[in-house]
Amino acid sequence: MQTIEGLKRTIASTSDLYTVVKTMKAMAAVNIRQFERAVESLREYFRTVELGLGVALSDREAAGLDRKAYGDTSDGPVGVIVFGSDMGMCGQLNDQVVSHAMKTLGKHNGGGAVSENLFLAVGERVAGRLEEAGAPIGEYLSVPNSATHIGAKVQEILLIIEEWRDRKNVGRVILCYCEPVGGARFAPRDLQLLPVDHPRLVEYRRKEWPTNNLPRFTVPWPTLFASLIRQYLFVALFKAFAASLASENASRLASMQGAEKSIKERLEELHGQYNLNRQMTITEELLDIVAGFEALSDNQAEGDEGSSSTKG
């Protein structure tokens, strides 16, 4: 059994931990909203890009444009970009996204060896999980700590993709990330970033212009199309980044809520034990005082009897 002083130290350290957990819980809640707003802010911008692609494709056949512009998908390794976390305390997020990435890769490379493909790990923790799964980590990026830094990370990823295509003959690039599905829950997702899906290009080509003023363009078509595709890739990567970060913080929020409950129960238990020990100590001290008083009383009585006998 701990002493009262030992219990005091344990209560103090547990209270400090409780404060840290509450702070991390609050930060996770703020971050979730921050990354959700980042995705919301892209919607109108992405709509503009989609309309632009519709204009660019309006007088052309969409078939074959993806392969012609961004490489044949039948040859070369697959590039897989996996979004995870740098920090822990985010539940099974990294394990789930890596498991999903391995399954997705199996569908795209026809059952070929994992080591024949290229991987970009976004997050230190997910990089470790990928290595455990036998994936060769060719590139690694840290996770941005705020929405304002996502854009710079996206530019880094785009440069890596260009290098994959130019030097390593990568014809297909896949994103694997987690996306919030309500509350603290999330689910792994995948997206073929390149080549742009043919059905998607057809869909953009068939979109009707929202006004009666039909648009025209004067820049060379290849330049316009390449520019719009770059914007499309930027938005897709940004959304995957923000969704992954929101999922990470949602999972961390759930973990912190569980930890907060456990620590609170532990503090109540420690306070109860402290009060019990303190009461027992007080009781023992009172018993010692009573015992001492009784001993003094007995000695005094014996002394009085001795004096009476002497006088008699």
Summary of the structure (lengths in Angstrom):
residues: 312
radius of gyration: 33.7
end to end distance: 56.3
largest distance: 137.3
contacts: 930
relative contact order: 0.17
helix: 67%
strand: 12%
